Amino acid sequence: MNQAASPSSSRFDSRAFLKTLPGKPGVYRMCDESGTVIYVGKAINLKKRLASYFRKNLDSPKTKVLVSRIQAIEVTVTHTETEALLLENNLIKSLKPRYNVLYRDDKSYPSIFLSSQHDFPALAVHRGAQRRKGRYFGPYPSAGAVRETLNLLQKLFPVRQCEDSFFGNRSRACLQYQIKRCTAPCVGLISKQAYAEDVAHAVMFLQGKSSEVIDALVGSMEQAAEKLDFEQAARYRDQIASLRRIQEKQYISQEQGDFDVIAASTAGGLGCIQIFTIRGGRNLGNRSFFPRQVDMAMEQADTSESAAALLDAFLPQHYLAATGGQGSRDIPTEILLSHAPENMALLEQALNVQEGRKIRLATRLRGQRARWLKMAMQNAEQALTLRLNSKANMLQRFEALQEALELADMPTRLECFDISHTMGEATVASCVVFDLNGPLKSDYRRFNIEDITGGDDYAAMHQALTRRYRRLKEGEAKLPDILFIDGGKGQLSQAQAVLAEQQIKGVLLVGIAKGPERKPGKEVLWLSQTDIDFDSDSGLLDSVREIILSADAAALHLIQQIRDEAHRFAITGHRQRRQRTRNTSVLEAIAGLGPKRRQLLLKQFGGLQEVARAGVEDLASVSGISTALAELIYDAFHTNENE
């Protein structure tokens, strides 16, 4: 869970909250002042969906009342919209929020039923207890998913879907036969053997063995295209796309079991533990924990080491201290971890003794377990970003920055520049802006660098700064209190020269140089004021001083945060420009994805748009596409979702 605002807040700051959200699928929970969840919803794009609640003019009186009671919003990021739908359903049932529509029947997931008592079996929607003789497929997340599947099956395999009473009293074929969605077994227009083949194909499809079906459709599509029957080819393409949508992990569970999935993330002196609860193969929800203190040793270590140390401290407190010997906490048989804590074997042994049964801690995961862990890791990082960008935390960091840099007044606007290119190709400079509320994305800027020697970072920085602060003279930009440059003395010298040329004074320049070990927490800061005359001969100002802050300093964490954001923004812009420069599609820019695989991918999904909306596992189901390559394809379409 990502806590957006503390329950003590007098009013929920929707503007600050929305800035932190990703444009990914997920579930959101709205809480009142007591922390009670009052509404649960899903979204294909969390940022857009939640922004719709805070428009000036809301049509629904119910929505107005709901929004007026919001004191916090928690979000869970999922891989696909389907996963969000399933999690939403589980949370509504368990939490029973006041403003959600609640259904009395808990068996709300429908299935597809195939009767077995007839020579000509029928397919139908089924809810409730499975007492009738036949085969059941599913359950599915919604009745709409079942109807879509049955509708598609009618087109592909014309197995009847009528009631037995209707079937037994026909004297002539019905309309379904006329429109080629049934073979009229009711009046003997198809043999039992031929009908059984259609039933067998339908069963294979419902069992997930649909690759053969898709291959056949791809072949038909190519044949239609060769005959210039493009309308028919388009219909096959749409059928392929529909088949792929059906395959997007719409079953509630493919692997039964009870797990806790725990991921840890650290950044900027803070740590977050994310716990997902999986029971009976169903995702029942998640929760975030933010340790009060992060040890200095964690800060000086790399990200994986600090996350492992965080788990090492958290797990015994969560599982051993909480039970009090009475088993009050539900400890599952398996606990899946994002990182291996140092005392993992000892903790596993202690849990076995306490529970009197085998408890397994696991870090090397495959299949569905790896998918759950990836989701938990995503949410840990999202929750940590939200906490880092919260108003209270940001204000404390700005105050710490003022003290560390010995400034007379607290800075209120920070800017940071970075350069990104690949061997000098498609150079892009980024400028990111922070104020007391955190990242100010409306003021972010990118600069496509032209007319310089490839790989000349100094010239690139000079050009970007000149273009940025020339606009300041024209009244199109605000003057920052501190200008950060990702680099050492050389990059700082370029900033000094540009601001001197533009006659801009009163700005503190800070170069962020990596330390000798190039590890976070070892940065060297070079400080210079712009109100001192620039020495054009030496290329440096007369007064430049060096500062090294401790690894656990809040001021350094703020500097690292804005530096990393500038780096991310520059890399994203560079990749976009490089792709446009090479005049290629998104797929063509992916290493390891050659022409044959691209063509196969487009055919199997029915077009680029369907490839873009597919999950990693759906992509990996295509012949020749490994899981690693599927992740690259997925990332290529989702790189910019957090911007």
ABEGO torsion letter per residue (X at the ends): XBBABBAABABBBAAAAAAABBBBBEBBBBBBAAGBBABBBBBABAAAAAAAAABABBABAAAAAAAAABABBBBBBBABAAAAAAAAAAAAAAAGBAABBBBABABABBBBBBBAABABBBBBBBBEBBABBEBBBOBBABAAAAAAAAAAAAAABBBBABBAAAAAABABBBAAAAAGABAGAAAGABBAAAAAAAAAAAAAAAAGBAAAAAAAAAAAAAAAAAAGBAAAAAAAAAAAAAAAAAABGABABABBEBBBBBBBBBBGGBBBBBBBBBBGGBBAEBBBBBBABBBAAAAABBAAAAAAAAAAAAAAAAAAAAAGGAGABBBBABBBBABBBAAAAAAAAAAAAAAGBBBBBBABBBEAAAAAAAAAAAAAAAAAAAAAABAAAAAAAAAAAAAAAGBABBBABBBBBBBBBBGGBGBBBBBBBBBAAEBBAAABBBBBBBGBBBGBAAAAAAAAAAAAAAAAAAGABBBBABBBBBEBAAAAAAAAAAAAAAGBBGBBBBBBBBBAAGBBGABBBBBBBAABBBBAAAGBBABBBBBBBBAABAAAAAAAAAAAAAAAAAAAAAAAAAAAAAGBBAAAABBGBBAAAAAAAAAAAGEAAAAAABBAAAAAABBGBBAAAAAAAAAAAAAAAAX
